[in-house]
């Protein structure tokens, strides 16, 4: 650097290059001084005092600094933990707005503002350079006309996956690309996702994260990545470019992945963690936010500001009550939408973001700002509607523009397929989009993100193979992870050679997938469930970056994969399976039936006593193809075949009488979880065998009045979109 630094400007925050140099801007309202630290290829440090301050933003323009420059900050101020102040100029800090970094954290070079081994009141005097350095980046990229697929929510099928786990063992992905963004963008991966039939891939956290020392000491790491260190920088561990010594190439590689997925019509949703950071509690490391302005970025305990509110179980909670922290989150979201072309977000432990003082507040500033932002409000917004604090379970309570992970759907459906009785009413709600949770506040069925399994818990195969968790590989004495798994091993714990049990497990996996995909709402499939992926009973594989978590591409359950592809094709082809609106329960004009009718196995309508009975373990659901109450983009009424869905969690076969509804005289079998190859054409009024623990789906093959010998049509009587709960 041969030219003297200039004052620069306070906006935008972060490092912003132009043709002559780079502007640096950092927010800290409690600091007494800031130094910008520049590093050359040998790691030699040049410190530049930042003397200009505008509205708590420290800023400087440095001529000749161009993309690729490594940088950090040293921030001065009081070190008084009991007052919430943790400034220490001996610690080099990562810019919260850094768009890329030159590597991962290095604990051996120091990451603590206090002396390790003492309490946190003892200030560190030795140089601490272990935080990743920020990189000045060039935002240029040839998107080649990329545009978002904008798949309507009601037509969406979400696939939750991990960047590394998806391709680490894929034989057709080049070895140097496995486990990377480029590996996801590789043709074999794209072909697989396209042929599977999903419309969106929800990537587990791709923000730069921290690998905790207690895991590294056990030979493990933070595989899931729910320990965010930067809300802008993509994780370098998932980059082929970074592996090859080109950290500047990480952004282009990530953008290339998004562009490739968009070309296949697949949206990209990010699982984002804005509720806490990797810096942990009062004894955690100081890598960025703590040392820049601890009271601004974190919720501190009023009575003792040394400590942090912890609604997340990770040691701290982000202070979303502070305008600057809110701005950080909003700037990050806009960046990923506008610069990285992301199509939506799933917010981890979203209830934490909604907290005012302690309680969860629907009208918090977080929601208000998002709803008025024209960029952020235009993409898919999905909440994980709970945290670990008091009153944190908020399923059904998020604002109208939000969809939610429906944990109630998962729990009810798992219990049903275990054979638990007394669930008919609950299952009625879950199959029809959970109107009890989402209809009264103006939301649609698509607001319910239905799932049977997710990254947190058993895989689908393990759900039908294990009663208990087996997390010994995590090194925590099997004390971590949930104990209430709502799983059933079908008679034997873990793998078995018993053909009858394996057949039942295979059917149960199909039952759950079929129920998930054929329910109203937005289905989310845990990546790998469609090929029979197992984690050997580990229900908390957060630290297993190995074969426990990776897809086993050498042992794909081809039959289950073909079944899932067929399921998703049926959902895509039949609008009645992904309605935009809730059922009305009203009579369809010109017909003598309602848009939905609930049936017993004898072909008659379910009665109030049936809904309440502990013995009701089977349901028939008639969906009138003329009752969608919707129009296509051209304004034409949406029509479909009449469909009939049969479900039974009973342990015995049932003779199910097919009804004469919608003037349907003959039913054609589309799907049978008991027999993938089964074919049936059955006249209305005749019986089919609904095998124990199975699902069948039919379409009306011949729309005509059935023979006089058959039962009369069911009369239209008042009914809601789902059975009412009666005690």
Helices and strands as residue ranges (DSSP letters): E 14-17, E 21-27, E 33-39, E 45-50, E 52-54, E 57-63, E 70-76, E 79-80, G 81-83, E 85-86, G 107-109, E 134-135, G 153-155, E 157-161, H 163-167, G 175-177, H 181-184, H 187-196, E 200-203, H 213-216, G 236-238, H 240-243, H 249-263, E 267-272, H 289-297, E 300-301, E 304-308, H 323-338, E 344-347, H 350-353, H 365-372, G 376-378, E 380-383, E 403-405, H 407-417, H 424-431, H 435-438, G 445-447, E 448-451, H 460-463, G 472-474, H 499-518, E 522-526, G 529-531, G 553-555, H 558-573, G 575-577, E 596-599, H 608-612, E 618-623, E 643-648, E 654-657, E 664-672, E 681-683, E 687-690, E 694-703
